[in-house]
Amino acid sequence: MKLQTTHPCRTHRHWLKSWVVLALVALVALSGSCWASSDLPVLLAGERPLPVNDEAPVRVLLKFVKAQGPKPAPPVVFDATSCAACRLMNDANFDRDNARETLVGLWVPRRRYLDLRFTQAPGSVKRVLLQTGDMPFRAQGTQLTVSLPPVWHDAVSAAELSTHLVEPGMVMRIEHADELRRAGQYAGGVFPMRQRRAADQLQFAMREFVRSSGLGRHVADERLGAIMLMGFDTNLPFGHVDFPPHVHMHLRWPQAAGTQIAHFYIDEDGLLVDNVVGFRHVGAPSRTFRRGETFTTFDVHGRPIYSHTVTPQGWLKLGRAGQAPCELRPLAGGFDSGVTLDCPDRPAVIIQVVSDLSAGVIRVQTGAVEEVLRIDPDTGWLLSGTRPPPPPPSAYVPPAY
């Protein structure tokens, strides 16, 4: 079917009709007639219903952060005699060793308190991580013992190297590229640092668009899910290939009922190539939108929410449904130089980002405002506070946002 790029709402309404109906059926089956306000945080936290087989083993991925010395420490090795019911995953998508860390994937009994032993070079491990938290451990000579809490579901995200920012209607994930952790499709060849810098600029420019256009508030108020702003991983966390370099902006529907995932691919010059849209949980094939072609993101009810277009120059246009779009263009050359967000109804603003994982800081300049985000250099986790302390009980409590 030929695309009508000048009228995205009409173009895609017929094309999306069948899979929107399928998604609605799935959504009703999952969540009933409405969604409680607590559903979204539960979804974003990765919670799932309890499994049918409550005794089946689960997968865990432990990340052993190495103390930095004059030369890289040897790998940490699991001692199978410490847990007869455990076994190694032996999966290259999870198990890994590099100068920064050792990743060990295990099948373990569900809901059991376990002490797991490992061998290490004495003093070589400074932290042990599971998911987004530090695990208590005891080290004596070459023996290291990790106290694992009861695990109900697979817990395999410890390899992620990213910072998350969450606000009404939007979740942002800023990935961090580290050549010493490169893996998968990024294990060899030219390391895509320019594309990673371009993704940083674009993600924060998209955040500014979502905020200033009121799109995030609209998505939150209408309980439409969350707009996800993401870049690309270069370290193959839990087998996430994430290649070639790209940036995302997509609307994840409530209860993970479906999503239309835009992949804006970034070339060696820091410009956008095209938009490959994938569809999850709705049975529709992926579709490529070339430069100059517009795709419109719909909500679970089939209503247009926002449009996105890669321009002939490799820039980006974003617009709320029914409004003139904003233009995101690079300051100079490619998007790695920064972004000018130019909207027809408000002054243009320049966004520039410097992400320094080793120093544990992300600096974001938005117009005259400079933000400083403190992050954990071992994980990318956000260390800066996300909200002020509450007022005293007798004080007026303002709205959430």
N, C-alpha and C positions, 0 to 999 in steps of 0.2 A: 504494500500500500504506500503510495506516495505521501510523504510528509508535507503538511501545510504549516510551514514554520511561522507564518504571520498571524495565525490564529491557534495558539497552542491548546486552548481549552476545547475548541471544537475538534481539533485534530485528534486529541488523545481520548476524548470522552468515549467514542465508539470503540477505539482500540482497547481501552482498559476495561470496558464494560463487563466482559465475561470474567476476568480475574478479580475485579472488585466484588462481584457477586460471590465468587468462591471464597474470597477473604472474609466477607461478611458472615457467611455460613460458619467458617472456622472460628471467627471471633465470637459469635453467639454461643457456639459449643464450648469455647474456652471460658468465657467470662459472664454469660448471662446477659441481662438487658442493660447493665450500666457498669461503670468502673468506679470503685471507691478511690478517694484521694490518696490512699496508701499504696495503690497498685503499682504506680510508676516507680517509687523507690525500691519496692520489692523486685520488680523486673530488672532494674538497673543493677541491683546487688547480685543478680544472677541466681535468685532463688528458684527452685523447681519443686513440684509436688513430690512427696515421698515415693520412692520406687516400689514397684510391685514386689520384687524380691528384696526384702530388707536385709538379707544376710549375704547378698552378693558383694564381692570385694569392690573397692573403689580405687581410683588412680590418684596419686599425689605427686607433685613435683616440688622437690626441695632445692633451694638455691643456696649454695655455700659461697659466700662472698669472701674473696681471698684478701688477706692482709698484704699490702704492697711491700715488696722487698727488692733487693738488687736484681733478682730474676724471678720469673713466674713460678709459683708453687706447683707441685704435681697435683693431679686430680685427687679428689676425695672419692673413696671407694666404699660401697655398702658392705657391711659384714653380715652375711646371710644367716649366721648362727644366732644373731640377736632376735630374729623373728622367723620362726619356721613357717608361719602362715603368710609371709610376705614374699614377693618375688619382683625382680627387676622388670621394668617395661621393655628394655632393650629396643627403644624406638628413637631413631636419629632425629625425629621431629621434636623430641623432648630432651633426651640425654645429650649433654654437651660439656666440653671443657675448653676454657680459653684463659687468657692472662688475668681476667677479672673475676671469674667465677667457675664453679662446677655445678652443673644441673643434673640431678639424679631423679629419674622417674621410677616410681614403685607402685605395684598393686598391694594394697594393705586391707586387712579386715575392716569392715564398716563398723563405726561406732565403738571403737575400742581404744583405750588408753595404752599407748605403746611407747616403749623406750627402744629406739633404733640406734644401733652402733655403726660407726664408720671409722675408717682409717684415714689419717691425714698426716702431713708433715707437721711436726710439733709447732704450734703457734701460727700456722698458715691460714686459719679460718677466723675471721673477725665477726661474722654474722651468719645466721641461718634463717632463711625466709620461706614462708609458706603463704601463697596468695599475696595479700597486702600487709602481712604482719611478721614481726620477728618471733622466732621460736626459741624457747629456752634451751640451752645446751650446756654440757659439761665436757671439758677437754682435759685429758691427762696423758701427756706424752703423745703417742701416735693414735690414741683412742679418743673418739669424739662421740658423745651420746646425745641424741636429740629426743626430747620429750614431745611426742605427737599427741595432740588432743583427739577426741573422737571425731571422725570425719564422716559426714552423712552422704556427701556427693563428691564427684570428681573435683579435685582442687589442683588445677594444673596451670595456673596463670602466673606463677612466680617469675617466669622469664620475661614478662612484659617490662619494657623500659619506657615508661610514659608518665605524663602528668595529666590529671583529670581536673577539669573545672566544671562545676555543675551549678546551674541557675534555672529559674522557672522556664520550662519549655525547651531547654537546651542542655546538651552534654558535649563537652569538648575534650578531646584526647590529643595531647601533644606528644608525639613520639620523639625519641632521642636517638640519633645515629652515632654509633661508636665503632670505629674501625676495628678495635680489638674484640668486639662482640659480633662482627659481621658473620652471617651464616645464610644458608639456603641459596637463593638466586643471587644474593649480594656477596657471597663468599669470595668471589674473584672479580677481576676486572676493575674498571674505574669506579671508585666509591662515589655514590650519588650525593655528595654533600651539597652541591649547588641546588639540586632538586629538593633536598630536605630543607634548606633555608627558604626556598620558594614556598614550600608547603607551610612552614611556620608563618610567613607573612600572610598567606592567603587565609589560613585558619583564623587568625585574629581579625583580619578584614571581614571575613564572613561573620564572626562574632559581632562586630560593630554593626553590620547590616541587620542581623537578627535583632539586635537591641534597638537600634535607632528607628527601624521600620515598624516596631511593635509586633513583629512576627513571633518572637519567643513568648511574649505575654499572651498573644492570641492562642497559640498552641497550648499553653498552660491553662488558660481560662476555659477553653473548650474541651480540655482533656483529650487532646488528639494524639498524645504520645510525647515524643521528644525529638527535636532536631539534633542530629548527631554530626559534629564537625570533627573530622579525623584526617590524619595524614597516612603515612606508610611506615611499617616496621622494616628494619634491615637486619634483625637478629633472629628471625624465624621463631618467634614465641609460639609454643604449642602447635607448631607446624603451619603457622599463618604465613604463607609465601609472600603475599603483599607486593607483587612485582608485576609490571614495572612501576616506577615512582608515580604517585598520584595523590590527590586530596579528595576527600568526600564531603558532601553535604546532603544528608538525606533525613527523611521523616520516618522514624520508627514508630509504628502504630502501637497502641496499648496492648499489653499482654503478649507482645511479640507476635501479634496476629499476622504481620507482614510488613514489608518495607520495600521502597524503590531506591536502590543504592546507586547514586551517581558517582562515577569514577572519573575525575578530571585528570587525565594523564599529563605529566609534565616532561618536557623534552630537555635535552642537554643545555639549551639556552635559557631555561627557567620559564618557558612559556607553555601554555596549554595546547594539547594536540587535539583532543576530542573528548566526548563524554560518553562513556560506556555505562549504560544503566542496567543493573541486574535487579531481579525481582525475587524476593524471598518469601516462601510459604504461600504463594499465590498462583503457582503453576504457569507463569508466563516466561517466555524466553528473553534473554538479554537483548539489548538493542543499542546500536552505536549511533550517536548523534554527532555529525561532523561539524566543523566550524560553520557558524551561521545558522545552524538548526537548533530549534528550541524544544526543550522537554519541560513539561509541567508536572510537578509533584501533586498528587491527590491525597486526600485523607481517606480514612476507612469508609466514609460515607459516599465517596466518589466525587467530592467537591474539590476544585482546584485550590491549592494553597500558595504555591510560589512557582516561578519559572526560572530556568537557568539556561544560558546560551554561551557557548564558547564562540567568541567573535572571530572574524577572518584574520585578525592580527594575533590571535592566541590569547586574548584577554577574556574577561568573564563579565556577563551581565546577570544580575539577580533582581527579581522583582516579585513583590506580593501580587496575588491574583487581583486583577482589576486596576493595578497601579502601574505607572511608568517605571521601567526597571532602572536600577542603579548600575553604574559601570565600575568595575574593579580593573584598574590598569597599572602596570608596573611603573615605578618611578623612573627607571632608566634601564633599558635592555630587557632583562627578565624579571620575574617576580621576586627573585632573591634580593633585589635592591630595595624592596618595600612596595607598598600598594597605596594608590590614591583611590579612595572610595568617593565616587561622584554621583550624587543623587539629585534629581531635578527639583526636589522640594526642600533641600537643606544644603548648607555650605559643604563643599568638598573637604575631606579630612585625609591626612596622610598617616599611614600605619607602618611602623618599622619595628622589627623584633630581632633581638639578639638572645639566642639560647645557648647557655654555657653549662653543660652538664657537670663538667669537672669542677667548676666553681660553685655549683649548686644554685644557679640563679637564671631566671628568664626575665629580660627587660623588654617592656612593651611601651613604645611611644605612640600614643594616639592623639594627634594634634598637639596641644600643649601639655597633655597629661602623660607622665611617665609612671608606669606600674613596675613594681619589683616583686617577682614571685620567687620565694625561696623553695628549693626542691632538694630532695635526697639524692646525692650523686650516685649512690649504689642502685637506686631503683627508679628515680624520676618522681617519686611520690611527692605530693604537695605538702610542704611544711608550713607555709604561711597560713594564718587563720582564715577561715572562710566566712565568718560573721562575727560581729561584736558581741560581747557578753550581754545577757539580758538586763533590762532595767529592773529597779526594785519593784516589788509587788504593788506598791501604791502608785506607781507612775503609769502614765498613759502608754498603752502598747500600740504602736503603729501597725499598719497592715504589713503583711509578709514582704511585699515589694511594691 
